[in-house]
Amino acid sequence: DANSMSKLEHIVWPHVRTKIEERIREITTQENHQSSPTTATTTNDTTSNNNIIIVEAALLLETDWHDLLDGLWVIQSSPNVATTRLVQSRGLTEEEAGVRIRAQETRRGIGGVGSNTVSAVGEEVVGDKLRKEMEDGVVTAVITNDGTLGELQRSLEKALCDDAASFKE
């Protein structure tokens, strides 16, 4: 029921945003006290003078909380892969998985199916609404997650290197 969901979101989302803001402030304060300007953080082949805070939240676009972030990445997978994963990992039927996937796609139009015109950008499949979010600078990276965990890790590392210049000091 869309009306009930809207009411719930208006109750819950302000509290979630406050918690995210508090946690970012807490981590930033802690890092400022622990690190010196000459300290570099090294992970695999990536060297940075700044630590990274990752906020994993499915509804960042819907809530317009991108103002909290230096970059907003959309991780997406094809409907077939998403369906298979939901059936295998969550025990959903294919029908239940399809309902969940379509609901996510229609919330903000970021999915690659439905009424969006789909085109390839690099290897990503990008719908019209997602393309607009990218053009407006809201979404800074789109990562396709149709492969293995190792492939996802490589895609994330590449996006981090590509997007790092836009991060705040």
C-alpha positions in Angstrom: 0.0 0.0 0.0 1.7 3.2 -1.2 0.0 5.5 1.2 1.1 3.4 4.2 4.6 3.2 2.9 4.7 7.0 2.4 3.6 7.5 6.0 6.2 5.1 7.3 8.9 6.7 5.3 8.0 10.2 6.7 8.3 8.8 10.2 11.5 6.7 9.8 13.6 8.6 7.2 14.4 11.7 9.3 15.7 9.5 12.1 17.8 7.5 9.6 19.3 10.7 8.2 20.1 11.9 11.6 21.9 8.7 12.5 23.9 8.8 9.2 24.9 12.4 9.9 25.9 11.5 13.5 28.0 8.5 12.3 29.8 10.5 9.6 30.6 13.2 12.1 31.8 10.6 14.6 34.1 8.9 12.1 35.4 12.1 10.7 36.2 13.4 14.2 37.9 10.2 15.1 40.0 10.2 11.9 41.0 13.8 12.4 42.3 13.0 15.9 44.1 9.8 14.8 45.8 10.7 11.6 48.4 13.2 10.6 48.5 15.0 7.2 51.4 12.9 6.0 49.7 9.6 6.8 48.5 7.7 3.7 46.1 4.8 3.7 47.0 1.9 1.4 44.6 -0.7 0.2 45.9 -3.1 -2.4 47.2 -0.8 -5.2 45.2 2.2 -4.1 46.9 4.9 -2.1 44.9 7.8 -0.6 45.6 10.6 1.9 41.9 10.3 3.0 40.0 7.5 4.5 36.7 6.6 2.9 33.3 6.4 4.6 30.8 4.2 2.8 27.1 4.7 3.4 25.2 1.7 2.1 21.6 2.6 1.8 19.2 1.5 -0.9 17.1 4.7 -0.8 19.7 7.4 -1.0 18.3 8.7 -4.3 14.7 8.7 -3.1 15.6 10.6 0.0 17.8 13.2 -1.8 20.5 12.7 0.8 23.3 13.0 -1.7 24.2 16.3 -0.1 25.8 14.2 2.7 28.1 12.5 0.2 31.1 13.3 -2.0 30.0 10.6 -4.4 26.9 8.4 -4.9 27.3 5.2 -6.7 24.5 3.0 -8.0 25.2 -0.7 -8.0 22.8 -2.5 -10.4 22.4 -6.0 -11.8 20.3 -7.3 -14.7 16.8 -8.5 -13.7 17.8 -12.1 -14.5 20.8 -12.1 -12.3 18.9 -10.2 -9.5 16.1 -12.8 -9.7 18.5 -15.7 -9.5 20.3 -14.2 -6.5 17.0 -13.4 -4.6 15.8 -17.0 -5.2 19.1 -18.5 -4.1 20.0 -16.3 -1.2 16.6 -15.2 0.2 14.4 -18.2 -0.7 12.0 -16.1 -2.7 10.0 -17.6 -5.6 10.8 -16.2 -9.0 7.4 -14.3 -8.9 8.2 -12.8 -5.5 11.7 -11.8 -6.7 10.1 -10.2 -9.8 7.7 -8.1 -7.8 10.5 -6.9 -5.5 12.7 -6.0 -8.5 10.0 -4.1 -10.4 9.1 -2.2 -7.2 12.7 -1.1 -6.8 12.9 -0.1 -10.5 9.8 2.0 -10.5 10.6 3.9 -7.2 13.0 6.2 -9.0 13.3 4.7 -12.4 16.9 3.6 -12.0 16.4 0.1 -13.3 17.1 -1.0 -16.8 13.6 -2.3 -17.7 10.1 -0.9 -17.6 9.3 2.5 -19.3 12.9 3.7 -19.4 14.7 3.8 -22.7 17.8 1.7 -22.2 21.2 2.3 -23.7 24.7 1.2 -22.9 27.1 3.6 -21.3 30.4 1.8 -21.2 29.3 -1.6 -19.9 26.5 -0.2 -17.7 22.8 -0.3 -18.7 21.4 3.1 -17.9 17.8 4.2 -18.0 16.7 7.8 -18.7 16.1 8.8 -15.1 19.4 7.4 -14.0 21.2 9.1 -16.9 19.6 12.4 -15.8 20.9 11.8 -12.2 24.4 11.2 -13.7 24.2 14.4 -15.8 23.1 16.4 -12.8 26.1 15.1 -10.8 23.9 13.3 -8.3 25.1 9.8 -9.3 28.9 9.8 -9.8 29.3 6.1 -10.8 27.2 3.2 -12.0 28.6 -0.3 -11.4 27.1 -3.3 -13.0 27.1 -6.3 -10.6 26.3 -9.3 -12.9 29.5 -11.2 -12.3 31.6 -12.7 -9.6 32.5 -11.1 -6.3 36.0 -10.6 -7.7 34.7 -8.8 -10.7 32.6 -6.6 -8.5 35.6 -5.8 -6.4 37.6 -4.8 -9.5 34.8 -2.6 -10.7 34.5 -0.9 -7.3 38.3 -0.3 -7.2 38.2 1.2 -10.7 35.3 3.4 -9.8 37.1 4.6 -6.7 40.2 5.6 -8.6 38.1 7.3 -11.3 35.9 9.1 -8.7 38.5 9.9 -6.1 39.4 13.3 -7.5 35.9 14.6 -6.7 36.0 13.7 -3.1 36.2 16.4 -0.4 39.4 16.8 1.7 
